[in-house]
Amino acid sequence: MASGVEELLSMLFEMVDEAKNMPLSPDKCVLERDRALDLIDDIRAQFPIELAEAQKLLASRSEYIASAKREADLIRKQAEAEAQKKLSAESILSQAKQRSAELMRQAEERSRELKRSANEYCEDALRRTEEAVAEAYDEIKRSRARFRAAANSTNAGLSSQGGGRVIYDAAADED
């Protein structure tokens, strides 16, 4: 036989669900009366047992919560007493001064490190910029030399052909 109320209710539900419909009445069915009544009696018999178990669980839970609260209060009171022992104006001031000195030392050390890193970065950036400018300057010199050579060869070719057209000479402007 079934043991729990839920199992008994499931069995009753299955019985109703699987029951045959009455002729000409789709919302009515035929059940085994004795079997259905036996299931209902078993459910009634189980309710007090399950209710008693639920009440025991609730009482146990309430007792556990009360015990936990008492223990938490005790721990809190012990922690407060310990904190009062450890806290005194002189010790707090002394600890604060020590911590302050340590933080200042760390901050100064970090500041020196950041300054050194920033100087290295700037030096490297300026060096790379100087190299890039030097390369660009050398490229400009080479381009001017090629331009002069091309201009001179064009001027010589025009003079020999009698074109009479003069090409601008940037080097002459510089001098």
N, C-alpha and C positions, 0 to 999 in steps of 0.2 A: 504494500500500500504506500501511497505517497506520503512524504514526511512534512514538507513545508506548505504554508498557505499559498505561496506563489505557485507551486507545482499543482496543488489541488485546483486553484483557480484556472490554471492553464488547461487542466484536464476537463473541467466544466465547460470552458470556452470551446475546446475542440469538439466536445459532445454536441453543443448547440450548433456549432459551425457545420458539422458533418451530418446533422439531422436532416431527414427527408422532409420536403415541403408537403403541406397538406394539399389535397386536391382542390383546385380552383382558388387557392389562397397562397400567393407567393410569400407573404410576410409572416406566415404561421408555419410551425413545424411539429413533427411528432418526435417525442423523446421517451427514453426509458425512464419512467417516473422514479422507480425505486433506486436506480443507479444515480440519477441527478440528486435525489434527496439524500442518499448516502454521502455524496461528495459535499453537499452543503453542510451536513452534520459534521463531517470530518473538518471542514473549514471552521465551523463554530468551535469545535473542540480545540483546534490549533491556535485560535486567536488568543486566549488567555496565556498560553505558553509563550507565544512570540511577543505579546505585549509585556509580559513579565521580563523576558530577556532584554527587550528594548529599554525598559525602565531601569534594569540593572546596568546596562551600558551607559545610559544617561547619568545615573548616579555615580558610576565609576568615573565617567568623563568629568563631571562636576568636581568630584573629589580630587582628581588629577590636576585640574586647573587651579583649584584652591591651593593645593600643595605647591604647584609651580609658582603661584603668586607669592606664597609665604617664603619660598626659597629665593625668589628674585628680590623680595624686600630685604631679606637677610643679607644677600650679596651686596645690594645697594648700600645698606647701612655699614657693612664692613668696608666697602670701598670709600665711603665718605669719611669714616673714622681714619682710614689709612691716609687719605688725602690730607686730612687735617694735621696728622702727625708730620707729614712731609712738607707741608706748606708753612713757611715762616717768612716774614718780611725780609730778613737778611739773606736767607738762602735764595729767595726769588731774585732779589737785587743782584746778588753775586752771580747767579746763573745767567741773568740777563746781560750783565756786563761781559761775562766770558763769551757768551754767544754773540754779542755785539762786536767784540774785538775780533772774533773768528770770522764773522761775516765781512767786516771791514777788510781784514787781511785777504780773504778770498776775492772780494770785489776789486781790490787794488791789483792783486795778481792777475785777475781776469782782464782788467783794464790794460795792464802792461802787455799782456799776450795779444789782445785785440789791436793795440797800437802797433806792436811789432808786425803783426800779420797785415795790417793796413799799409804800413810803410813798405813791406815787401811787395805787396800787390801793386802799389803805385809805382814803385821802382821798376817792376817788371813791365807794367803797362807803358810807362814812359820809354823804356828801352825798346820795346816792340814798336812803338810809334816812331821813335827815332830811326829804327832800321827801315821801317816802311817808307818814311819820308826820304831817307837816303836812297833807297831803291828807286823811288819815284823821281828824285832829282837826277839820278844817273840815267834813267830812262828818258827824261826830258832832254838831257845833254845829248844822248845818242840820237834822239829824234831831231833835234836842232841841227846836228851834224849831217844827218841824212837829208834834211830839208835844204841846207846850204849846198850840199853836193848836188842835189837835184836841181836847185835853182841855178847854180853855176853852170851846170851842163846845159840847161835850157837856155840860159842867157848866151852861152857860147854858140849854141845851135842857131838861135835867132839872129845873132850878130852876123854869123856867116851866111845866113840866108837873106839878110838885109831886111828883116821884119821890123826892126826898130822898136819893138815893144820891150819895155823895161819891167823886170820882175822885182818885187819888193825884197830887200835884203835886211833881215832882222838884225844880223850881226853888225851891220853898218850903223843901225840905229843905236845900238848899245854903246858903241865906241864914241 
